[in-house]
Amino acid sequence: MLPIDPQADPGRRAWAACPGCDDTRGCAPCAQGRSCAEHWRYLLSNTGSLLHLQCPGCTRVWDHETGFGATRHQVQRPD
């Protein structure tokens, strides 16, 4: 298990499913896609819509593309 990143700040949070644990199972707010007081992730950094997150429960670190706002990928348009 990794330690919590030294740059992690509980004041910078994000709500995304953790690929390392299933801690949101049975949580009504999470199932409805709402913010939950228990199942938040540390928002370590971001580049546009790409978030760099850490789960405070299992300590997994991963990148999450939100697709919202300034995305990192250029959209392919049909001809």
QUIVEN-V785532 format. One record per residue. N is the residue number from 0. RES is the residue in three letters. SS is DSSP state (A for helix, B for strand, O for the rest). Layout:
BEGIN
N/RES/SS
N/RES/SS
END
This chain:
BEGIN
0/MET/O
1/LEU/O
2/PRO/O
3/ILE/O
4/ASP/O
5/PRO/O
6/GLN/O
7/ALA/O
8/ASP/O
9/PRO/O
10/GLY/O
11/ARG/O
12/ARG/B
13/ALA/B
14/TRP/O
15/ALA/O
16/ALA/O
17/CYS/O
18/PRO/O
19/GLY/O
20/CYS/O
21/ASP/O
22/ASP/O
23/THR/O
24/ARG/O
25/GLY/O
26/CYS/O
27/ALA/A
28/PRO/A
29/CYS/A
30/ALA/A
31/GLN/O
32/GLY/O
33/ARG/O
34/SER/O
35/CYS/O
36/ALA/O
37/GLU/O
38/HIS/O
39/TRP/O
40/ARG/B
41/TYR/B
42/LEU/B
43/LEU/B
44/SER/B
45/ASN/B
46/THR/B
47/GLY/O
48/SER/O
49/LEU/B
50/LEU/B
51/HIS/B
52/LEU/B
53/GLN/B
54/CYS/B
55/PRO/O
56/GLY/O
57/CYS/O
58/THR/O
59/ARG/O
60/VAL/B
61/TRP/B
62/ASP/B
63/HIS/B
64/GLU/B
65/THR/O
66/GLY/O
67/PHE/O
68/GLY/O
69/ALA/O
70/THR/O
71/ARG/O
72/HIS/O
73/GLN/O
74/VAL/O
75/GLN/O
76/ARG/O
77/PRO/O
78/ASP/O
END
